[in-house]
Amino acid sequence: MKSALNAVKIMSPTEQKSIESDANPQKSADKSEDLTSPTRPSISRDFPYQLLGSGMELASYTLILGAGGYWIDGHWESSVPYFAITGALVGFTLGMYRLIVLATRQQKNN
């Protein structure tokens, strides 16, 4: 019994993989083909919904800050809507920033 226990060898993961590839040459051939073939980047299933949410943020930031600027212009009885234009531009910039952050994060995950 003692000799049977001594015969068991603990293998590292790389040793196990090399034994598996030697035992099944078809799998190792498939892996080499996978490495040389062009791969399509994987996109998570919820990514289109994240883009939809980011587009809604872009629109809402622009509208809310533009409306706030319009209200300030009306409150101060301004003849030129400087605050409305500025609010809309700041809102658009914030929305684009959020969209770029989301796209960059998704790119890093792939």
N, CA, C and O atoms as CSV, one atom per row, in Angstrom:
chain,resi,resn,atom,element,x,y,z
A,1,MET,N,N,0.814,-1.184,0.000
A,1,MET,CA,C,0.000,0.000,0.000
A,1,MET,C,C,0.859,1.249,0.000
A,1,MET,O,O,0.547,2.226,-0.681
A,2,LYS,N,N,1.937,1.218,0.762
A,2,LYS,CA,C,2.805,2.384,0.829
A,2,LYS,C,C,3.463,2.671,-0.513
A,2,LYS,O,O,3.625,3.837,-0.874
A,3,SER,N,N,3.839,1.663,-1.244
A,3,SER,CA,C,4.483,1.872,-2.536
A,3,SER,C,C,3.512,2.468,-3.554
A,3,SER,O,O,3.926,3.222,-4.435
A,4,ALA,N,N,2.230,2.138,-3.441
A,4,ALA,CA,C,1.242,2.716,-4.357
A,4,ALA,C,C,1.063,4.206,-4.089
A,4,ALA,O,O,0.880,4.981,-5.027
A,5,LEU,N,N,1.113,4.611,-2.842
A,5,LEU,CA,C,0.984,6.025,-2.508
A,5,LEU,C,C,2.213,6.810,-2.942
A,5,LEU,O,O,2.098,7.970,-3.340
A,6,ASN,N,N,3.352,6.210,-2.872
A,6,ASN,CA,C,4.579,6.872,-3.289
A,6,ASN,C,C,4.628,7.046,-4.805
A,6,ASN,O,O,5.328,7.929,-5.300
A,7,ALA,N,N,3.895,6.217,-5.545
A,7,ALA,CA,C,3.920,6.287,-7.004
A,7,ALA,C,C,3.088,7.450,-7.549
A,7,ALA,O,O,3.253,7.850,-8.702
A,8,VAL,N,N,2.191,7.990,-6.714
A,8,VAL,CA,C,1.350,9.099,-7.155
A,8,VAL,C,C,2.193,10.365,-7.190
A,8,VAL,O,O,2.837,10.729,-6.206
A,9,LYS,N,N,2.178,11.025,-8.332
A,9,LYS,CA,C,2.955,12.250,-8.485
A,9,LYS,C,C,1.990,13.422,-8.672
A,9,LYS,O,O,1.033,13.329,-9.440
A,10,ILE,N,N,2.243,14.500,-7.981
A,10,ILE,CA,C,1.434,15.699,-8.143
A,10,ILE,C,C,2.043,16.507,-9.283
A,10,ILE,O,O,3.221,16.865,-9.261
A,11,MET,N,N,1.204,16.782,-10.278
A,11,MET,CA,C,1.689,17.471,-11.475
A,11,MET,C,C,1.236,18.921,-11.473
A,11,MET,O,O,0.184,19.269,-10.937
A,12,SER,N,N,2.055,19.748,-12.085
A,12,SER,CA,C,1.681,21.150,-12.253
A,12,SER,C,C,0.670,21.253,-13.404
A,12,SER,O,O,0.556,20.326,-14.205
A,13,PRO,N,N,-0.055,22.358,-13.492
A,13,PRO,CA,C,-1.029,22.509,-14.575
A,13,PRO,C,C,-0.408,22.417,-15.970
A,13,PRO,O,O,-1.044,21.897,-16.887
A,14,THR,N,N,0.819,22.913,-16.148
A,14,THR,CA,C,1.445,22.819,-17.474
A,14,THR,C,C,1.786,21.381,-17.825
A,14,THR,O,O,1.682,20.982,-18.984
A,15,GLU,N,N,2.195,20.596,-16.824
A,15,GLU,CA,C,2.471,19.189,-17.085
A,15,GLU,C,C,1.192,18.447,-17.452
A,15,GLU,O,O,1.200,17.575,-18.321
A,16,GLN,N,N,0.084,18.798,-16.781
A,16,GLN,CA,C,-1.185,18.160,-17.087
A,16,GLN,C,C,-1.630,18.497,-18.502
A,16,GLN,O,O,-2.131,17.629,-19.217
A,17,LYS,N,N,-1.454,19.742,-18.912
A,17,LYS,CA,C,-1.842,20.144,-20.265
A,17,LYS,C,C,-1.005,19.442,-21.323
A,17,LYS,O,O,-1.511,19.044,-22.372
A,18,SER,N,N,0.300,19.297,-21.028
A,18,SER,CA,C,1.144,18.628,-22.020
A,18,SER,C,C,0.768,17.158,-22.152
A,18,SER,O,O,0.821,16.602,-23.249
A,19,ILE,N,N,0.394,16.529,-21.059
A,19,ILE,CA,C,-0.039,15.130,-21.117
A,19,ILE,C,C,-1.357,15.020,-21.869
A,19,ILE,O,O,-1.542,14.108,-22.676
A,20,GLU,N,N,-2.276,15.950,-21.606
A,20,GLU,CA,C,-3.562,15.933,-22.312
A,20,GLU,C,C,-3.373,16.159,-23.809
A,20,GLU,O,O,-4.035,15.512,-24.620
A,21,SER,N,N,-2.476,17.072,-24.183
A,21,SER,CA,C,-2.275,17.322,-25.613
A,21,SER,C,C,-1.575,16.142,-26.289
A,21,SER,O,O,-1.821,15.866,-27.463
A,22,ASP,N,N,-0.700,15.444,-25.549
A,22,ASP,CA,C,-0.069,14.254,-26.117
A,22,ASP,C,C,-1.091,13.130,-26.290
A,22,ASP,O,O,-1.022,12.363,-27.250
A,23,ALA,N,N,-2.035,13.040,-25.360
A,23,ALA,CA,C,-3.036,11.981,-25.414
A,23,ALA,C,C,-4.059,12.241,-26.519
A,23,ALA,O,O,-4.585,11.294,-27.105
A,24,ASN,N,N,-4.344,13.495,-26.809
A,24,ASN,CA,C,-5.341,13.845,-27.819
A,24,ASN,C,C,-4.727,14.839,-28.801
A,24,ASN,O,O,-4.837,16.047,-28.593
A,25,PRO,N,N,-4.080,14.358,-29.870
A,25,PRO,CA,C,-3.421,15.269,-30.812
A,25,PRO,C,C,-4.407,16.151,-31.579
A,25,PRO,O,O,-4.027,17.219,-32.060
A,26,GLN,N,N,-5.661,15.724,-31.699
A,26,GLN,CA,C,-6.656,16.528,-32.418
A,26,GLN,C,C,-6.911,17.842,-31.675
A,26,GLN,O,O,-7.048,18.892,-32.304
A,27,LYS,N,N,-6.976,17.788,-30.339
A,27,LYS,CA,C,-7.196,19.003,-29.553
A,27,LYS,C,C,-6.045,19.973,-29.714
A,27,LYS,O,O,-6.267,21.175,-29.856
A,28,SER,N,N,-4.812,19.474,-29.694
A,28,SER,CA,C,-3.667,20.364,-29.826
A,28,SER,C,C,-3.628,20.989,-31.214
A,28,SER,O,O,-3.214,22.139,-31.361
A,29,ALA,N,N,-4.055,20.246,-32.238
A,29,ALA,CA,C,-4.108,20.812,-33.583
A,29,ALA,C,C,-5.168,21.903,-33.654
A,29,ALA,O,O,-4.958,22.925,-34.307
A,30,ASP,N,N,-6.302,21.698,-32.992
A,30,ASP,CA,C,-7.350,22.715,-32.966
A,30,ASP,C,C,-6.875,23.981,-32.279
A,30,ASP,O,O,-7.201,25.086,-32.712
A,31,LYS,N,N,-6.107,23.826,-31.210
A,31,LYS,CA,C,-5.612,25.000,-30.490
A,31,LYS,C,C,-4.661,25.803,-31.357
A,31,LYS,O,O,-4.697,27.033,-31.326
A,32,SER,N,N,-3.808,25.139,-32.132
A,32,SER,CA,C,-2.870,25.879,-32.982
A,32,SER,C,C,-3.618,26.617,-34.080
A,32,SER,O,O,-3.215,27.712,-34.474
A,33,GLU,N,N,-4.702,26.033,-34.579
A,33,GLU,CA,C,-5.497,26.726,-35.587
A,33,GLU,C,C,-6.191,27.938,-34.998
A,33,GLU,O,O,-6.324,28.967,-35.660
A,34,ASP,N,N,-6.639,27.817,-33.737
A,34,ASP,CA,C,-7.300,28.938,-33.095
A,34,ASP,C,C,-6.359,30.103,-32.893
A,34,ASP,O,O,-6.772,31.259,-32.978
A,35,LEU,N,N,-5.093,29.811,-32.625
A,35,LEU,CA,C,-4.140,30.883,-32.396
A,35,LEU,C,C,-3.792,31.621,-33.670
A,35,LEU,O,O,-3.530,32.823,-33.631
A,36,THR,N,N,-3.783,30.934,-34.793
A,36,THR,CA,C,-3.411,31.581,-36.044
A,36,THR,C,C,-4.596,32.230,-36.746
A,36,THR,O,O,-4.407,33.151,-37.540
A,37,SER,N,N,-5.802,31.772,-36.472
A,37,SER,CA,C,-6.965,32.353,-37.142
A,37,SER,C,C,-7.336,33.676,-36.483
A,37,SER,O,O,-7.156,33.852,-35.278
A,38,PRO,N,N,-7.851,34.599,-37.279
A,38,PRO,CA,C,-8.251,35.883,-36.684
A,38,PRO,C,C,-9.429,35.676,-35.748
A,38,PRO,O,O,-10.359,34.929,-36.052
A,39,THR,N,N,-9.376,36.332,-34.630
A,39,THR,CA,C,-10.440,36.182,-33.654
A,39,THR,C,C,-11.302,37.429,-33.625
A,39,THR,O,O,-10.817,38.545,-33.805
A,40,ARG,N,N,-12.543,37.227,-33.405
A,40,ARG,CA,C,-13.490,38.328,-33.290
A,40,ARG,C,C,-13.567,38.732,-31.826
A,40,ARG,O,O,-13.736,37.867,-30.966
A,41,PRO,N,N,-13.449,40.021,-31.516
A,41,PRO,CA,C,-13.495,40.404,-30.112
A,41,PRO,C,C,-14.848,40.082,-29.509
A,41,PRO,O,O,-15.892,40.304,-30.123
A,42,SER,N,N,-14.809,39.560,-28.309
A,42,SER,CA,C,-16.068,39.218,-27.652
A,42,SER,C,C,-16.645,40.450,-26.971
A,42,SER,O,O,-15.928,41.203,-26.312
A,43,ILE,N,N,-17.929,40.644,-27.135
A,43,ILE,CA,C,-18.623,41.763,-26.523
A,43,ILE,C,C,-19.646,41.167,-25.582
A,43,ILE,O,O,-20.370,40.237,-25.940
A,44,SER,N,N,-19.702,41.710,-24.372
A,44,SER,CA,C,-20.648,41.168,-23.411
A,44,SER,C,C,-22.074,41.402,-23.888
A,44,SER,O,O,-22.346,42.315,-24.668
A,45,ARG,N,N,-22.970,40.564,-23.405
A,45,ARG,CA,C,-24.359,40.625,-23.862
A,45,ARG,C,C,-25.046,41.915,-23.461
A,45,ARG,O,O,-25.934,42.385,-24.173
A,46,ASP,N,N,-24.658,42.497,-22.340
A,46,ASP,CA,C,-25.326,43.707,-21.883
A,46,ASP,C,C,-24.690,44.971,-22.439
A,46,ASP,O,O,-25.120,46.071,-22.092
A,47,PHE,N,N,-23.677,44.847,-23.292
A,47,PHE,CA,C,-23.019,46.032,-23.836
A,47,PHE,C,C,-23.949,46.908,-24.664
A,47,PHE,O,O,-23.880,48.128,-24.515
A,48,PRO,N,N,-24.821,46.374,-25.534
A,48,PRO,CA,C,-25.733,47.268,-26.260
A,48,PRO,C,C,-26.654,48.048,-25.332
A,48,PRO,O,O,-26.997,49.195,-25.617
A,49,TYR,N,N,-27.058,47.431,-24.222
A,49,TYR,CA,C,-27.900,48.141,-23.264
A,49,TYR,C,C,-27.113,49.221,-22.539
A,49,TYR,O,O,-27.661,50.270,-22.199
A,50,GLN,N,N,-25.833,48.968,-22.303
A,50,GLN,CA,C,-24.987,50.004,-21.713
A,50,GLN,C,C,-24.843,51.175,-22.674
A,50,GLN,O,O,-24.858,52.331,-22.251
A,51,LEU,N,N,-24.705,50.885,-23.961
A,51,LEU,CA,C,-24.625,51.966,-24.950
A,51,LEU,C,C,-25.929,52.744,-25.014
A,51,LEU,O,O,-25.919,53.967,-25.155
A,52,LEU,N,N,-27.043,52.047,-24.913
A,52,LEU,CA,C,-28.344,52.710,-24.903
A,52,LEU,C,C,-28.452,53.636,-23.694
A,52,LEU,O,O,-28.915,54.770,-23.818
A,53,GLY,N,N,-28.032,53.160,-22.545
A,53,GLY,CA,C,-28.050,53.981,-21.339
A,53,GLY,C,C,-27.128,55.182,-21.457
A,53,GLY,O,O,-27.457,56.277,-21.001
A,54,SER,N,N,-25.970,54.969,-22.071
A,54,SER,CA,C,-25.038,56.071,-22.248
A,54,SER,C,C,-25.584,57.114,-23.223
A,54,SER,O,O,-25.370,58.312,-23.036
A,55,GLY,N,N,-26.281,56.668,-24.251
A,55,GLY,CA,C,-26.917,57.608,-25.178
A,55,GLY,C,C,-28.022,58.399,-24.505
A,55,GLY,O,O,-28.207,59.585,-24.781
A,56,MET,N,N,-28.755,57.739,-23.621
A,56,MET,CA,C,-29.792,58.443,-22.864
A,56,MET,C,C,-29.172,59.463,-21.909
A,56,MET,O,O,-29.721,60.549,-21.720
A,57,GLU,N,N,-28.042,59.124,-21.311
A,57,GLU,CA,C,-27.339,60.083,-20.462
A,57,GLU,C,C,-26.883,61.284,-21.272
A,57,GLU,O,O,-27.010,62.423,-20.823
A,58,LEU,N,N,-26.357,61.037,-22.456
A,58,LEU,CA,C,-25.908,62.128,-23.322
A,58,LEU,C,C,-27.060,63.085,-23.615
A,58,LEU,O,O,-26.910,64.300,-23.492
A,59,ALA,N,N,-28.191,62.540,-23.996
A,59,ALA,CA,C,-29.353,63.378,-24.317
A,59,ALA,C,C,-29.887,64.081,-23.074
A,59,ALA,O,O,-30.233,65.261,-23.132
A,60,SER,N,N,-29.956,63.373,-21.961
A,60,SER,CA,C,-30.533,63.989,-20.761
A,60,SER,C,C,-29.618,65.066,-20.187
A,60,SER,O,O,-30.105,66.106,-19.745
A,61,TYR,N,N,-28.307,64.842,-20.183
A,61,TYR,CA,C,-27.393,65.890,-19.715
A,61,TYR,C,C,-27.539,67.141,-20.574
A,61,TYR,O,O,-27.598,68.257,-20.057
A,62,THR,N,N,-27.595,66.946,-21.881
A,62,THR,CA,C,-27.710,68.090,-22.782
A,62,THR,C,C,-29.021,68.831,-22.559
A,62,THR,O,O,-29.031,70.059,-22.468
A,63,LEU,N,N,-30.117,68.103,-22.470
A,63,LEU,CA,C,-31.417,68.747,-22.295
A,63,LEU,C,C,-31.565,69.402,-20.926
A,63,LEU,O,O,-32.062,70.524,-20.828
A,64,ILE,N,N,-31.146,68.726,-19.887
A,64,ILE,CA,C,-31.318,69.266,-18.536
A,64,ILE,C,C,-30.453,70.508,-18.330
A,64,ILE,O,O,-30.937,71.525,-17.834
A,65,LEU,N,N,-29.194,70.430,-18.702
A,65,LEU,CA,C,-28.332,71.599,-18.518
A,65,LEU,C,C,-28.703,72.735,-19.475
A,65,LEU,O,O,-28.589,73.908,-19.123
A,66,GLY,N,N,-29.142,72.387,-20.672
A,66,GLY,CA,C,-29.626,73.424,-21.594
A,66,GLY,C,C,-30.883,74.091,-21.068
A,66,GLY,O,O,-31.025,75.309,-21.173
A,67,ALA,N,N,-31.807,73.303,-20.495
A,67,ALA,CA,C,-33.029,73.871,-19.920
A,67,ALA,C,C,-32.716,74.722,-18.695
A,67,ALA,O,O,-33.343,75.758,-18.477
A,68,GLY,N,N,-31.751,74.287,-17.903
A,68,GLY,CA,C,-31.324,75.103,-16.759
A,68,GLY,C,C,-30.750,76.434,-17.204
A,68,GLY,O,O,-31.041,77.472,-16.610
A,69,GLY,N,N,-29.936,76.407,-18.245
A,69,GLY,CA,C,-29.390,77.650,-18.795
A,69,GLY,C,C,-30.472,78.527,-19.388
A,69,GLY,O,O,-30.414,79.752,-19.274
A,70,TYR,N,N,-31.463,77.910,-20.021
A,70,TYR,CA,C,-32.592,78.670,-20.569
A,70,TYR,C,C,-33.382,79.341,-19.450
A,70,TYR,O,O,-33.821,80.483,-19.584
A,71,TRP,N,N,-33.557,78.617,-18.341
A,71,TRP,CA,C,-34.267,79.200,-17.203
A,71,TRP,C,C,-33.492,80.390,-16.627
A,71,TRP,O,O,-34.085,81.419,-16.303
A,72,ILE,N,N,-32.164,80.249,-16.500
A,72,ILE,CA,C,-31.336,81.353,-15.996
A,72,ILE,C,C,-31.425,82.554,-16.935
A,72,ILE,O,O,-31.541,83.693,-16.482
A,73,ASP,N,N,-31.371,82.299,-18.238
A,73,ASP,CA,C,-31.502,83.392,-19.210
A,73,ASP,C,C,-32.858,84.082,-19.063
A,73,ASP,O,O,-32.935,85.310,-19.122
A,74,GLY,N,N,-33.912,83.317,-18.874
A,74,GLY,CA,C,-35.240,83.906,-18.702
A,74,GLY,C,C,-35.373,84.650,-17.387
A,74,GLY,O,O,-36.039,85.682,-17.314
A,75,HIS,N,N,-34.738,84.124,-16.345
A,75,HIS,CA,C,-34.804,84.764,-15.029
A,75,HIS,C,C,-34.074,86.110,-15.035
A,75,HIS,O,O,-34.519,87.066,-14.400
A,76,TRP,N,N,-32.967,86.176,-15.744
A,76,TRP,CA,C,-32.203,87.425,-15.816
A,76,TRP,C,C,-32.645,88.301,-16.993
A,76,TRP,O,O,-32.078,89.368,-17.225
A,77,GLU,N,N,-33.641,87.851,-17.720
A,77,GLU,CA,C,-34.183,88.569,-18.877
A,77,GLU,C,C,-33.084,88.930,-19.883
A,77,GLU,O,O,-32.985,90.064,-20.353
A,78,SER,N,N,-32.272,87.929,-20.190
A,78,SER,CA,C,-31.188,88.111,-21.146
A,78,SER,C,C,-31.741,88.045,-22.562
A,78,SER,O,O,-32.615,87.232,-22.864
A,79,SER,N,N,-31.217,88.920,-23.432
A,79,SER,CA,C,-31.693,88.924,-24.820
A,79,SER,C,C,-31.016,87.841,-25.659
A,79,SER,O,O,-31.573,87.401,-26.664
A,80,VAL,N,N,-29.834,87.414,-25.258
A,80,VAL,CA,C,-29.100,86.363,-25.968
A,80,VAL,C,C,-28.972,85.161,-25.028
A,80,VAL,O,O,-28.571,85.337,-23.877
A,81,PRO,N,N,-29.298,83.959,-25.476
A,81,PRO,CA,C,-29.305,82.782,-24.574
A,81,PRO,C,C,-27.913,82.189,-24.334
A,81,PRO,O,O,-27.647,81.041,-24.690
A,82,TYR,N,N,-27.033,82.987,-23.728
A,82,TYR,CA,C,-25.684,82.495,-23.466
A,82,TYR,C,C,-25.678,81.304,-22.512
A,82,TYR,O,O,-24.961,80.330,-22.740
A,83,PHE,N,N,-26.465,81.376,-21.457
A,83,PHE,CA,C,-26.469,80.294,-20.476
A,83,PHE,C,C,-27.094,79.021,-21.050
A,83,PHE,O,O,-26.655,77.918,-20.726
A,84,ALA,N,N,-28.099,79.163,-21.885
A,84,ALA,CA,C,-28.706,77.981,-22.508
A,84,ALA,C,C,-27.713,77.288,-23.433
A,84,ALA,O,O,-27.605,76.061,-23.427
A,85,ILE,N,N,-27.001,78.058,-24.211
A,85,ILE,CA,C,-25.991,77.488,-25.129
A,85,ILE,C,C,-24.867,76.846,-24.324
A,85,ILE,O,O,-24.429,75.734,-24.619
A,86,THR,N,N,-24.406,77.572,-23.295
A,86,THR,CA,C,-23.317,77.040,-22.458
A,86,THR,C,C,-23.764,75.764,-21.745
A,86,THR,O,O,-23.013,74.790,-21.690
A,87,GLY,N,N,-24.978,75.763,-21.202
A,87,GLY,CA,C,-25.488,74.576,-20.520
A,87,GLY,C,C,-25.598,73.386,-21.458
A,87,GLY,O,O,-25.243,72.267,-21.087
A,88,ALA,N,N,-26.086,73.615,-22.671
A,88,ALA,CA,C,-26.204,72.525,-23.637
A,88,ALA,C,C,-24.827,71.982,-24.025
A,88,ALA,O,O,-24.653,70.771,-24.160
A,89,LEU,N,N,-23.851,72.874,-24.205
A,89,LEU,CA,C,-22.502,72.415,-24.561
A,89,LEU,C,C,-21.841,71.651,-23.416
A,89,LEU,O,O,-21.173,70.643,-23.642
A,90,VAL,N,N,-22.028,72.131,-22.194
A,90,VAL,CA,C,-21.457,71.423,-21.038
A,90,VAL,C,C,-22.141,70.058,-20.884
A,90,VAL,O,O,-21.470,69.063,-20.613
A,91,GLY,N,N,-23.452,70.002,-21.052
A,91,GLY,CA,C,-24.165,68.733,-20.964
A,91,GLY,C,C,-23.721,67.752,-22.031
A,91,GLY,O,O,-23.541,66.566,-21.755
A,92,PHE,N,N,-23.545,68.242,-23.247
A,92,PHE,CA,C,-23.074,67.376,-24.335
A,92,PHE,C,C,-21.672,66.861,-24.036
A,92,PHE,O,O,-21.365,65.697,-24.292
A,93,THR,N,N,-20.820,67.732,-23.493
A,93,THR,CA,C,-19.454,67.323,-23.150
A,93,THR,C,C,-19.452,66.253,-22.060
A,93,THR,O,O,-18.712,65.275,-22.158
A,94,LEU,N,N,-20.260,66.425,-21.039
A,94,LEU,CA,C,-20.344,65.415,-19.982
A,94,LEU,C,C,-20.871,64.079,-20.518
A,94,LEU,O,O,-20.360,63.017,-20.163
A,95,GLY,N,N,-21.878,64.139,-21.361
A,95,GLY,CA,C,-22.425,62.922,-21.943
A,95,GLY,C,C,-21.417,62.197,-22.818
A,95,GLY,O,O,-21.324,60.971,-22.776
A,96,MET,N,N,-20.664,62.946,-23.608
A,96,MET,CA,C,-19.629,62.326,-24.448
A,96,MET,C,C,-18.515,61.734,-23.596
A,96,MET,O,O,-17.970,60.678,-23.917
A,97,TYR,N,N,-18.181,62.421,-22.511
A,97,TYR,CA,C,-17.155,61.894,-21.605
A,97,TYR,C,C,-17.592,60.538,-21.044
A,97,TYR,O,O,-16.804,59.592,-21.019
A,98,ARG,N,N,-18.837,60.444,-20.600
A,98,ARG,CA,C,-19.351,59.193,-20.068
A,98,ARG,C,C,-19.357,58.094,-21.138
A,98,ARG,O,O,-19.053,56.939,-20.842
A,99,LEU,N,N,-19.698,58.448,-22.361
A,99,LEU,CA,C,-19.706,57.481,-23.460
A,99,LEU,C,C,-18.295,56.975,-23.749
A,99,LEU,O,O,-18.098,55.781,-23.969
A,100,ILE,N,N,-17.326,57.867,-23.749
A,100,ILE,CA,C,-15.937,57.479,-24.014
A,100,ILE,C,C,-15.405,56.607,-22.890
A,100,ILE,O,O,-14.691,55.638,-23.148
A,101,VAL,N,N,-15.742,56.934,-21.637
A,101,VAL,CA,C,-15.303,56.111,-20.507
A,101,VAL,C,C,-15.881,54.701,-20.625
A,101,VAL,O,O,-15.174,53.720,-20.392
A,102,LEU,N,N,-17.151,54.593,-20.981
A,102,LEU,CA,C,-17.783,53.280,-21.136
A,102,LEU,C,C,-17.117,52.488,-22.262
A,102,LEU,O,O,-16.836,51.301,-22.097
A,103,ALA,N,N,-16.865,53.123,-23.387
A,103,ALA,CA,C,-16.251,52.418,-24.520
A,103,ALA,C,C,-14.822,52.004,-24.192
A,103,ALA,O,O,-14.393,50.918,-24.583
A,104,THR,N,N,-14.081,52.843,-23.484
A,104,THR,CA,C,-12.716,52.506,-23.097
A,104,THR,C,C,-12.706,51.342,-22.119
A,104,THR,O,O,-11.874,50.441,-22.230
A,105,ARG,N,N,-13.617,51.357,-21.173
A,105,ARG,CA,C,-13.710,50.260,-20.197
A,105,ARG,C,C,-14.043,48.950,-20.907
A,105,ARG,O,O,-13.482,47.906,-20.575
A,106,GLN,N,N,-14.939,48.998,-21.868
A,106,GLN,CA,C,-15.308,47.790,-22.608
A,106,GLN,C,C,-14.124,47.298,-23.445
A,106,GLN,O,O,-13.909,46.092,-23.567
A,107,GLN,N,N,-13.360,48.224,-24.018
A,107,GLN,CA,C,-12.192,47.848,-24.817
A,107,GLN,C,C,-11.136,47.166,-23.945
A,107,GLN,O,O,-10.510,46.197,-24.374
A,108,LYS,N,N,-10.938,47.665,-22.729
A,108,LYS,CA,C,-9.955,47.063,-21.838
A,108,LYS,C,C,-10.371,45.677,-21.374
A,108,LYS,O,O,-9.523,44.821,-21.124
A,109,ASN,N,N,-11.684,45.454,-21.259
A,109,ASN,CA,C,-12.176,44.143,-20.821
A,109,ASN,C,C,-11.984,43.091,-21.891
A,109,ASN,O,O,-11.939,41.904,-21.568
A,110,ASN,N,N,-11.871,43.475,-23.148
A,110,ASN,CA,C,-11.688,42.494,-24.228
A,110,ASN,C,C,-10.264,42.236,-24.430
A,110,ASN,O,O,-9.897,41.440,-25.294
